[in-house]
């Protein structure tokens, strides 16, 4: 599941993984406690051909450079106070967008804690309960999906905030991947 190299960041096996890790690295450079960030994934060669000015602004104007096959383009900030699922339901991508990605921070509990979750809590109460739980973990999840249905993700724990500790895999955050895939449905 993890593609961690012994001496550095995870090894990327394909263009989508490269894009996910590029976004994870970018998010890590901003530090923790950041808002969710949405990215369009565009084919780099197509971007160079169709939007040379934008490619130049992004430093992608040299086709001989060993750049990534996919270029993440950060979108406008997600409106504060808007639920992520509600926001994603409003997204419609133009044909030039080959895929999309989202990076978001959350608190997670280990599976062993599931049995101790109190019943009948509303969302706010559940969030507060998780925030107080001694086994909670802060994570940054970066999830990407393509129009063709392929997906990949990276998960970084705050307590192990190192490029060598990033887990990658297509099925790490299936619910978020499904929500992102729905943004391509007409």
C-alpha positions as CSV (number, residue, x, y, z in Angstrom):
1,X,0.0,0.0,0.0
2,X,2.8,2.4,0.8
3,X,5.4,3.3,-1.7
4,X,8.0,4.7,0.7
5,X,11.6,4.7,-0.5
6,X,14.2,4.1,2.2
7,X,16.0,7.5,1.7
8,X,13.3,9.9,0.6
9,X,9.7,10.6,-0.2
10,X,7.4,8.0,-1.6
11,X,8.3,6.7,-5.1
12,X,5.6,7.6,-7.6
13,X,4.5,4.8,-9.9
14,X,2.4,6.9,-12.3
15,X,1.4,10.4,-13.3
16,X,-1.6,10.5,-10.9
17,X,0.6,9.4,-7.9
18,X,3.2,12.1,-8.9
19,X,0.4,14.7,-8.9
20,X,-0.9,13.6,-5.5
21,X,2.6,13.7,-4.0
22,X,3.2,17.1,-5.6
23,X,0.1,18.4,-4.0
24,X,1.0,16.7,-0.6
25,X,4.4,18.4,-0.7
26,X,2.8,21.8,-1.5
27,X,0.3,21.4,1.3
28,X,3.1,20.3,3.7
29,X,5.1,23.5,2.8
30,X,2.1,25.6,4.0
31,X,2.1,23.9,7.4
32,X,-0.8,22.4,9.4
33,X,-4.2,23.9,10.3
34,X,-4.9,24.9,6.7
35,X,-8.2,25.0,4.9
36,X,-9.2,22.4,2.4
37,X,-7.7,23.1,-1.1
38,X,-9.2,22.0,-4.4
39,X,-7.1,21.4,-7.6
40,X,-7.9,20.8,-11.2
41,X,-5.6,18.3,-12.8
42,X,-4.7,19.1,-16.4
43,X,-2.7,17.3,-19.0
44,X,0.7,19.2,-19.0
45,X,1.3,18.7,-22.8
46,X,-2.2,19.8,-23.6
47,X,-1.8,22.9,-21.4
48,X,1.5,23.8,-23.1
49,X,-0.2,23.5,-26.5
50,X,-3.5,25.2,-25.8
51,X,-2.5,27.8,-23.1
52,X,1.2,28.7,-23.7
53,X,0.9,31.9,-21.6
54,X,-0.5,30.0,-18.6
55,X,2.1,27.3,-19.1
56,X,4.8,29.9,-19.0
57,X,3.4,31.5,-15.9
58,X,3.4,28.0,-14.2
59,X,7.0,27.4,-15.4
60,X,5.9,24.6,-17.8
61,X,6.8,26.2,-21.1
62,X,9.8,24.0,-21.8
63,X,8.6,20.7,-23.2
64,X,12.1,19.2,-22.9
65,X,12.1,19.5,-19.1
66,X,11.2,16.4,-17.1
67,X,8.0,17.8,-15.8
68,X,5.0,15.8,-14.6
69,X,2.4,14.5,-17.1
70,X,-0.4,16.2,-14.9
71,X,-0.3,19.7,-13.7
72,X,-2.2,20.5,-10.5
73,X,-3.9,24.0,-10.7
74,X,-5.2,25.3,-7.4
75,X,-8.7,26.6,-7.6
76,X,-10.3,29.4,-5.6
77,X,-10.6,29.0,-1.9
78,X,-13.5,26.9,-0.7
79,X,-15.9,29.3,1.0
80,X,-15.6,29.4,4.8
81,X,-18.5,27.8,6.6
82,X,-19.5,25.7,3.6
83,X,-19.8,22.0,4.2
84,X,-17.3,20.1,2.0
85,X,-19.9,17.7,0.6
86,X,-22.2,20.6,-0.2
87,X,-19.4,22.5,-1.9
88,X,-18.3,19.5,-4.0
89,X,-21.9,19.1,-5.2
90,X,-21.7,22.5,-6.9
91,X,-18.5,21.7,-8.9
92,X,-18.7,21.2,-12.7
93,X,-15.4,20.8,-14.6
94,X,-14.7,22.0,-18.1
95,X,-13.6,19.3,-20.6
96,X,-9.9,20.5,-20.4
97,X,-9.8,19.3,-16.8
98,X,-8.6,15.6,-16.8
99,X,-9.0,15.1,-13.1
100,X,-9.3,16.8,-9.7
101,X,-7.7,16.6,-6.3
102,X,-8.5,17.8,-2.8
103,X,-6.3,18.1,0.2
104,X,-8.0,18.3,3.6
105,X,-7.1,17.9,7.2
106,X,-9.2,15.8,9.6
107,X,-9.1,14.1,12.9
108,X,-9.3,10.3,12.7
109,X,-9.6,7.5,15.2
110,X,-8.1,4.0,14.9
111,X,-10.5,1.2,14.2
112,X,-10.2,0.0,17.8
113,X,-12.0,3.1,18.9
114,X,-15.1,2.5,16.8
115,X,-16.7,0.4,19.6
116,X,-16.5,3.2,22.1
117,X,-18.3,5.9,20.0
118,X,-21.4,7.0,21.9
119,X,-24.7,6.5,20.1
120,X,-27.0,9.3,19.2
121,X,-24.5,12.1,18.8
122,X,-25.2,14.8,16.2
123,X,-22.3,15.9,13.9
124,X,-21.1,18.6,16.2
125,X,-21.2,16.4,19.3
126,X,-19.4,13.6,17.4
127,X,-16.7,16.1,16.2
128,X,-16.2,17.3,19.8
129,X,-16.0,13.7,21.1
130,X,-13.4,12.7,18.5
131,X,-11.4,15.9,19.3
132,X,-11.2,14.9,22.9
133,X,-10.4,11.2,22.3
134,X,-6.9,10.3,23.5
135,X,-6.2,8.1,20.4
136,X,-7.2,10.7,17.8
137,X,-4.7,11.4,15.0
138,X,-4.5,14.5,12.9
139,X,-4.1,13.6,9.2
140,X,-3.8,15.5,5.9
141,X,-5.4,13.6,3.1
142,X,-4.8,14.3,-0.5
143,X,-7.2,12.5,-2.9
144,X,-7.2,12.7,-6.7
145,X,-9.5,11.2,-9.3
146,X,-9.4,11.2,-13.0
147,X,-12.3,11.3,-15.5
148,X,-11.6,7.7,-16.4
149,X,-12.2,6.7,-12.8
150,X,-8.6,6.1,-11.7
151,X,-7.8,7.5,-8.3
152,X,-4.9,7.8,-5.9
153,X,-4.4,9.3,-2.5
154,X,-1.7,10.2,0.1
155,X,-2.2,10.4,3.8
156,X,0.2,12.2,6.1
157,X,0.0,12.0,10.0
158,X,0.8,15.1,11.8
159,X,2.8,13.2,14.4
160,X,4.9,11.7,11.6
161,X,5.1,14.8,9.4
162,X,7.9,13.6,7.1
163,X,7.9,12.9,3.3
164,X,9.2,9.4,4.1
165,X,6.1,8.7,6.2
166,X,3.5,9.5,3.6
167,X,1.2,6.6,2.8
168,X,-0.1,6.3,-0.8
169,X,-2.7,4.1,-2.4
170,X,-5.9,4.2,-4.4
171,X,-8.2,3.0,-1.7
172,X,-7.1,5.0,1.4
173,X,-9.9,7.5,1.4
174,X,-12.8,5.9,-0.6
175,X,-15.6,8.2,0.5
176,X,-13.7,11.4,-0.5
177,X,-12.6,9.8,-3.8
178,X,-16.3,9.0,-4.6
179,X,-17.3,12.6,-3.8
180,X,-14.6,13.9,-6.1
181,X,-15.6,11.4,-8.9
182,X,-19.1,12.7,-8.6
183,X,-17.9,16.2,-9.7
184,X,-17.3,14.7,-13.2
185,X,-20.8,13.3,-13.6
186,X,-23.1,15.3,-15.8
